[in-house]
Amino acid sequence: MKVTLTLFTAFFFLAIFTVSCTKDLPVYPEEFPPSATPVTPPTNGSITGTAWADAGATIDGSINGLFVFDNKLFIAGNFFTVGSSPTFGAATWNGSSISPINLSGVNGQGFTNFGVHNNTLYGGGAFSQSFGMAMCAQWTGSTWTAGTFAMNSNVNSIESHNGSLYIGGYFTTYNSVTYNRVAKHNGSSWVPVGAGFNNTVNALAVYNGELYAAGSFTMSGSTTTNRIAKWNGSSWVQVGVSGLNGTANDLVVYNNALYVAGTFTQADAGSTRYLAKWNGSSWSSVGGSLSGGLNGAKALHVYNGELFVGGDFSGAGSVSVRNVARWNGTTWSSLGSNLTFIVGSLAVYNGSLYAGTINYTGTNRLRKFQ
């Protein structure tokens, strides 16, 4: 699951119906591997290395999302060339080279993230077509196919839950129906999910069989839901007593708890900077919290019993780190000291940890720990 910039998503059924999505830059979301992911990354072996190195040809813009599917690492971002080859915010890494992916007839700011529903990969972002916004595209195995469905603004996240596709973002309407930043596709049409929210949804995740949303919102209808909320089947409810005091960027389930990354410094009344853990009944900090930086934690990823956190910070507990840290459930450790740019996404591909960075000059944005 993992993520930053903001925008995103969509959905089709071969000749029966079509869907689409997007995300609102700039929120650096992370990926949220849904329950139906058909390709399972390796789970044996630990992440090893000493430093971060460029992976493949230079990408000329920020990377917003990383996602493993079909034995490839899919790259989403606000970039338009890979090396000297044109692309539109989407590319793949096969372990030795980056290949651009083009979506014909579109423009805008590129892809934001990816998600899987019914064994099909979808990509969303801030892109448009001649007929209007196309917030999402479907991967055919060799190229992207744009949909004709259009929300009125960005989609930042996708989650597959109980046979339905959920999307979250900054959109509020479609075809004059009000959705307020979250919607559900039930197999034949989009439907609202309760009252929705009064501001952006950056992340969706399923924990203990229930759907959670996180972002910069503070209300769902007349109900207070400070930056994180749970869907109880009929309405969105607060998580904890008072939720979070700052924006949430990413969600992931680790060791039977829900972890949230963001710019907040408190969860309920407790101090917990940039990272917090929800056990189903209460909030707590994680190993003394994160410190330093200005933009907080943006990306979460779980691999082989360990939690990886990326963003803009210089400390994890008492350990000095550089924008990425590893938590084994008990202690923090660093992963090199040369990752100088903000990390917006993380993923493990073929046993190696990759970071997508949100830097604007200099080195390649895709980095590999080795």
N, C-alpha and C positions, 0 to 999 in steps of 0.2 A: 503493500500500500504506500506511500510517500507523497509534499511538497511542498510565495512568490511573485508581480504583474498579474492581471485577471481576465479570463474569457473562456466559452465552451459547449456542446454535444448533440447526438442524433441517433436515428434508428429506422431500419427498413425490414420488410418481409417480402423477399424475392418478388413477385409481381403483385403482391396483395396491398401493401401500403408502404409509405416512405416517411422517414423522420429526419430530424437534424438538430445540431446543438452548437454551444460556444462559451467563451470565457472573457472576463473583464480584466484587461491588463491595467496596472501591474500589480498582481497579488502573488506570486510565486507558489502555486499550488503543488502539490505533490501528487503522486499517483495513488490510486486506491484500488488495488487488485480486487475485483469483485469475486463473488463466491463461485462463478462459473468459469474461471480462467482455465483454458484447456491445456496450456503448457506450464508444467510445474518446474521451476528452476531447481538446480541441484541443491540438496539440503545437507550434504555431507561436506566436511572440511571447514576450516575457519579462514576468515579473511586475513591474509598476510601481506606484508609489504613494508616499505620504509618511506616512500615519497610518492607524490602525485606527478604524473606525466601526461602530456598531450596524447589524445587518442585520435588517429586518423587526420584527415585534411582539416584545414582551418574552417570553422563555421563563423560567419560574419555577424552574428548577433547572439542574443541571450537564449539559453535553453531553459524552458519552463517545466518540462516533464520528460521522464524516462519510463519506459514500459517494456517488459519482455513478453514477446508473443511470436509464435511460429519460428522459434529458434533464432530470433533476431532481437536486437535492442532497438526499439523505436524511440526516436528523438523528436520532441515537440518544442517549438520555440518561435521567437521573433527574429528569424534569419531568412536570407534570400539567396545565399550562395553557400556551397560546400566546395572548398578549393576554388576552382574556376567554373564550376557547374551551377547553373541556376536551379533554385528550388523554391518552395513556398512554405517555409516553417515546418517541414517534416523531412526526416531522413531515417536511415537504418544503419546500424553498425553490426557487422558479421564476425567481429573478432579481429579483423585485419584492416578493414577499410570502411569509410562512411559513404553510403550511396544516397543521393538526393531522391526525393519522391515528389512528383509534381501533380497538382490538381488543376486541370486546365480551366481557363475562363474565370479565375478568381483573383481577388486582390484583398488588401487589408493588412493585418499585422501578424498573420501566421497562426500556427496551431498552439494550443496551450497544454493539452494533456490527452491521454488515451484511456479507454476503458473497454471491458468485455461484457457482453450480454448475449446469452444463447450461443456461446462459442464464436461470436463474431466481434471483431475489433472495430471500435469507433474512435474517431479523432475529432476533437473540437477545438475551436479557437476564435480569434478575431478575424474572420475572413468573410468575404461577401461575393455574390455573383450578380449578374445583370438584373436578375429578378428581385434582388434584395438580399438580406442577411441569410447566410447558410451556416448555421452554427455548428454543424457537424457533418462528417463524411464517413462513409463505410469503406473499409479496406477489403479489396477483392482478392488479395493474394499477390497482386503485382502493381496495383495503382489505387488511388482513391476515387470513389464515386460520390459526387455531391448529391445531397438530398434537396427536395423542393420545400421542405418544412422550414419555417423560420420563426423563432422567437423574436421579440422586439429588442433584445439586448443579449449580453454575454452569458455563456454557460461555462461554469468553472469546474464542474465535477460530475462524475457518473458513478452510479452504484447499482448493481443488480441485486434485487432482494425479493424473495418469495415469488419468483416468476415474473416480476415487473422490472422495468427500467426506470430508475429515478435520476433526475438531473437537478443540479443546483447552480445558481449563478446570480446575475444581476437583473435578468429579464423579469418583466412583470405581466405581460399579456401575450396572447397568441389568438388571432382571429376573434378579437374582442372579448375573449375569456380571460379573467384575472387569475394569475398563478402566483405572483409575488415571490419570485426567486427560487421556487422549488416546484417540480411537476413530476407526475408519474405517468408512464405509458403502460396501459393495462393489456396490451396485445392488439388493440384495435383503435385506441384513441388516447390523447393526452387528457388527464384529469388533474384538477388542483389537489394539493396535499394540505388539507386544513386551510388555515388562514394565511399560510406562508409566513414571510418575514418582512420587516421594514427596511432591511439593508442586505448587503451581499452575503451569499453562501459560498464559502471557499472549499468546503470539504464535506463529503458524505461517507459514512462507514456503518457497518453492521456489527453490533456488539451484544452478546447474549441474546441473539435472535431479534434484536430491536434496532431500528434505524435511527442514527444520530446525524445531526447537521451542525456545522460549525462555521463561523465567519465573523463579520463585523456587525451583525444585527443585534438588536436589544429587545425587540418585541415580536410576538406572533399574535396578530390581532390585538386584543387587550391584555394578553398574558405576557408577563416579563420573562424573557429568555435571553439572558446576557451572554451573547456570543456562542453559546452551545445549547442545543435542545434535543429532546428525545420525542419520537413519534409514538404515541400510545395506541394508535389505531384509529383515533378520532380527532386528536388535536396534538399540537406541539407543547411540551411542558419543560419547565426549567430543569437543569441538571444540577443537583445540589441546592444549597440555600440561596446563593446569589450568583452562581455562574462565574464567569471570568471578567476581569476588569480591563481587558484589552483584546485586540483582534486575534482570532484563531485562524491558522493557515493550513493545518494538516491534522489528520487523524489516522491512528493505526492501532490494531489490537496486538498486544504483546503480553505474554505470561498471565493470561486471563484478566487483563485490565485494559481499559481504553486510554491511550496516550494522546495528548493534544499538544501541538506546537504552535507558537504564536509570538506576539509582542507583549502579552499580558505579564503582570508581576504578581497577581493574586488569583487564587481559585477559592471561592467562598471567602472566608476571612483569613485563610492561610497564605503566607508568602511563598511563592513558587515562580521564579523568573523564567519565562519563555517556554517552560515545559511542565506539564502536570499529568497526574495519573488519576483516573476514576475507576474505582473497584466495584461499582454498581450501587454503592451507598454513600461514599464519601470521597473527597478529593485529598490528594497528598502531593508533596514535592518529590522529585526524583534525584536522589543522591546529592542533595545540597544545591540543586538547580544549576542553571547556566548563568554566565555573567559576561560582561563586556559587550562591545558592538552596539549598534543602534537599531538594527532591523530585526532582531530576535531570531527565533527558530522557524524555518520554512518547510523543511522536508523531513519525513520519517520513513524508515524502511527496516523491515525485520528479515533476518537471515540467520539460519543455523543457531537459533537460541539467543541471538544478540540483536539489540536495537541500535540503529545508526541514526544520528540526528545531524542535519545540515542547516546552515543559515549564516548568520552574521554574529559571531560570538567568539570570545577568546578564553573562556574558562568553563569547565564542567566539574562541579564540585570543587575540589582543591587541585585539579589537574589542569595544566596549561594546554590549550588546544588551538587549532586554527580553522575555524568555521565548520568543522565536522568532528564528531565524537562518537565513541562506542560505549554502550552500556550493556553489561552482561547480566544485569539483574541485581548486582551487588556493588560493583565498582565501575568507575569511569576510566577510559584510556584514550590516548590521542591516536590519530592516524596521520602521521607526518606533520610538518610545520610549514609547508610551502604552498598550501591552498589559499592564495591571497585574495580571491574574489568570493563574493557571496554565493552560497550554494542554494540553488532553488529546487533541486531534485536529486534523488539517489536511487540506484538500482544495482542489483547483483546479476551479472550475466556471465555464464560459464565459469562461475567460481570467483570472479573478480568484482570489486566494488568500483562503480562508476559514479561520478558526480557531474551534474549539469550546472554550470555556473552562470551568473547573471552579470558578467563583466562586459564592459563596452569597448575596451581597447586591448591590444596586445595579443596574448596567447589564445590558443584554441579554447572553446567553451566546454568541450567534452574532455574530462580528465579521468584517468584510470589510476587506482592505487596499486603500486607494484614495487 
